[in-house]
Amino acid sequence: MKTVTANRLTDGRVIYRTTTGHWTSELAEAARLDNDQADAVLEIASDESHIAVGAYLIELQDDLPGGQKWRREGIRLSGPTTGSTHAQATA
């Protein structure tokens, strides 16, 4: 299974294409596409540059990002890896 992901033009948030042709920030609402559907939906999504930028396909396994780029997509889904989890250097 695949889905289409992109970044929302207005704020850069990760978004996914739904089965109704809209965009959502919830992966659970993303359209699950087989290989025959995926390229056609990606082409339509790529033409919506007034809403989303950088649309591309990702693999899904068990309703989570999968395939070779699963780690990257997991980070995109859950947010930045910097912040309070890293120790701050003191001067």
C-alpha positions in Angstrom: 0.0 0.0 0.0 1.0 3.6 -0.6 -0.2 7.0 0.1 0.6 10.6 -1.1 2.3 13.0 1.3 3.3 16.6 0.9 3.8 19.7 3.0 1.0 22.3 3.4 1.9 25.5 1.6 0.7 27.8 4.4 2.6 26.4 7.3 4.8 23.5 6.1 3.0 20.8 8.1 3.1 17.3 6.8 -0.2 16.4 5.1 -1.7 13.3 3.4 -4.1 12.9 0.5 -7.5 11.4 1.5 -9.9 9.1 -0.4 -12.2 12.1 -1.0 -9.5 14.2 -2.7 -8.8 16.5 0.2 -5.7 16.9 2.4 -5.4 15.9 6.1 -2.6 16.1 8.7 -3.8 12.7 10.1 -2.1 9.7 8.6 -5.0 7.5 9.8 -7.2 9.4 7.3 -4.8 9.1 4.4 -6.0 7.2 1.3 -4.5 3.6 1.0 -3.6 3.2 -2.6 -2.5 0.2 -4.6 0.2 0.6 -7.2 -2.3 1.1 -10.0 -4.0 4.0 -8.2 -0.9 5.6 -6.7 0.6 7.3 -9.7 -2.7 8.8 -10.8 -3.4 10.2 -7.4 0.1 11.6 -7.1 -0.3 13.4 -10.5 -3.5 15.1 -9.3 -2.0 16.0 -5.9 1.1 17.5 -7.6 -1.1 19.9 -9.5 -2.4 21.4 -6.2 0.6 23.6 -5.6 -1.7 26.2 -4.1 -2.4 23.8 -1.2 0.5 21.4 -1.0 4.1 21.3 -2.1 6.6 18.5 -2.7 4.0 15.7 -3.1 5.4 12.2 -3.3 4.4 8.6 -2.6 5.4 6.7 0.6 5.0 3.0 1.4 2.7 2.0 4.2 3.0 -1.1 6.3 0.5 -1.9 9.0 -0.9 1.7 8.7 2.6 3.2 9.4 5.3 4.5 7.1 7.3 1.6 5.7 9.6 0.8 2.9 13.2 2.1 2.7 12.3 5.6 4.0 10.3 4.5 7.0 12.6 6.4 9.5 12.4 9.7 7.6 8.6 9.4 7.3 8.3 8.5 11.0 10.2 11.7 11.9 8.0 13.8 9.5 5.0 12.3 11.2 6.0 12.8 14.8 7.9 16.1 14.5 11.4 17.5 14.9 14.1 15.4 16.6 15.7 18.4 18.3 14.6 20.2 21.4 14.4 19.3 25.1 15.5 15.7 24.6 19.1 16.9 23.9 21.4 18.1 26.6 22.2 21.8 26.5 25.8 22.8 26.7 26.5 25.4 29.5 29.1 28.1 29.2 
